[in-house]
Amino acid sequence: MGMDVYEYIKNRRSVRKFLDMPVEWDKMSLMIDAAKSAPSAGNLQGWRFIVVTNRNAIRKIADAALHQTWLETAPAVIVACSDVDRYSKYYGKRGNKLYSIQDLSMAVANILVMAEAQGLGSCFIGAFEEEAVKRELKIPESLDVQALIAVGYADEKPPEPAKLHLRDVVFFETYGNRVRRQGIWPLEKHIDKGREALEVFTTKVKEKSKEVVDAVKEKVPEQPKEEVVEESKEAPKQEEPKDQELPEPPKQAPAGISSDVLEQIKQMKKKRTE
């Protein structure tokens, strides 16, 4: 599973064109469940999600999202909100302005990865008029709308965007320090090793899981199956068909019958009587 998660993260793209197909609720439920499994400050879990599938409502959300008309093709939009009053109560200004955003961002990231894992496309949207979205969806003032997530079956395959190298974003011990020890650069050369190690680990975990399942199956006695005895109804015996009686061959061949045919009839009659 670990290798799968890495591939889902790497393969995820921002999709802005969707097929006209609804998203199954079992898949939607898994995405939201993954979102609420994210960590949160003090385990406050201040996130709230509104799943919008009404076409008219999605059109109005697209207008509120600075007229991003492509959003109208999405069969579902998840509106991600944060209960900022709850964060303010426990953590004051820092909870309101930072923790609430951090927590919801981690939850939304889980939605994006789970969408990819289920064969769905998704797109994070941060540009929108918050008050317009609140009015349309009747969201209380105590909540901040922090993100829109378009979800559906992709009708496009966006190319992989350019990404910074590891050496551009990683420092050691202090900012700007790229010197760790001899032989560590470039960092990219360690990725393949890491992927190989992850694949080996994943394989071992799967094998161990199978061993555990097999061991449990051996300990649990199989329940004896009740034998269902059906009353056998004997079919009425049918009399075996009797051989058709052959006529007694004449001593002399009648007109039109050769002596050879007459001899054959005699032989057949003889065999039947033996």
Stockholm file with secondary structure:
# STOCKHOLM 1.0

chainA/1-274         MGMDVYEYIKNRRSVRKFLDMPVEWDKMSLMIDAAKSAPSAGNLQGWRFIVVTNRNAIRKIADAALHQTWLETAPAVIVACSDVDRYSKYYGKRGNKLYSIQDLSMAVANILVMAEAQGLGSCFIGAFEEEAVKRELKIPESLDVQALIAVGYADEKPPEPAKLHLRDVVFFETYGNRVRRQGIWPLEKHIDKGREALEVFTTKVKEKSKEVVDAVKEKVPEQPKEEVVEESKEAPKQEEPKDQELPEPPKQAPAGISSDVLEQIKQMKKKRTE
#=GR chainA/1-274 SS CHHHHHHHHHHCCBCCCBCSCCCCHHHHHHHHHHHHTSCCGGGCCCEEEEEECCHHHHHHHHHHTTTCGGGGGCSEEEEEEEEHHHHHHHHHHHIIIIIHHHHHHHHHHHHHHHHHHTTCEEEEECCSCHHHHHHHHTCCTTEEEEEEEEEECBSCCCCCCCCCCHHHHCCSSSTTCCCCSTTCCSTTHHHHHHHHHHHHHHHHHHHHHHHHHHHHHHHSCCCCCCCCCCCCCCCCCCCCCCCCCCCCCCSSCCTTCCHHHHHHHHHHHHHHHC
#=GC SS_cons         CHHHHHHHHHHCCBCCCBCSCCCCHHHHHHHHHHHHTSCCGGGCCCEEEEEECCHHHHHHHHHHTTTCGGGGGCSEEEEEEEEHHHHHHHHHHHIIIIIHHHHHHHHHHHHHHHHHHTTCEEEEECCSCHHHHHHHHTCCTTEEEEEEEEEECBSCCCCCCCCCCHHHHCCSSSTTCCCCSTTCCSTTHHHHHHHHHHHHHHHHHHHHHHHHHHHHHHHSCCCCCCCCCCCCCCCCCCCCCCCCCCCCCCSSCCTTCCHHHHHHHHHHHHHHHC
//
